[in-house]
């Protein structure tokens, strides 16, 4: 009798606590997946936009394939030594706010982005890094369309 009572108590407790324990874990996974869009959205919200409007603007800029956008953004973060993630996200949030086209596979766009962020002429090393990033990102686009 005592074993049945303890077993039933443990079973009921696990049923009650299971949703509480699982919910935060699944939320953390979702936040990591959408961290770029959430970061840009958060920046726009801090600038005074409504949360829904900020998210809508961000979604419009990123488009349908957020994974592709994230991969291309990681190429920029890892391949360009002069930029930080925060600088890139600030630039992208401004671009999103003014509805400017973001082409992470375009060498001209990347050069313009770094020039506007750093407000200085770019050296040969940085230009070569940006060329490599543009080439990698354009390969992602090519693979997606074939």
JOJOTA-V719858 format. One record per run of one state. SS is the DSSP state (alpha for helix, beta for strand, coil for the rest). FROM is the first residue (numbers start at 0). LEN is the number of residues. If there is no record, write none. Layout:
ss=[SS	SS]
from=[FROM	FROM]
len=[LEN	LEN]
This chain:
ss=[coil	alpha	coil	alpha	coil	alpha	coil	alpha	coil	alpha	coil	alpha	coil	alpha	coil]
from=[0	1	33	34	46	50	62	65	79	84	97	106	118	123	145]
len=[1	32	1	12	4	12	3	14	5	13	9	12	5	22	1]
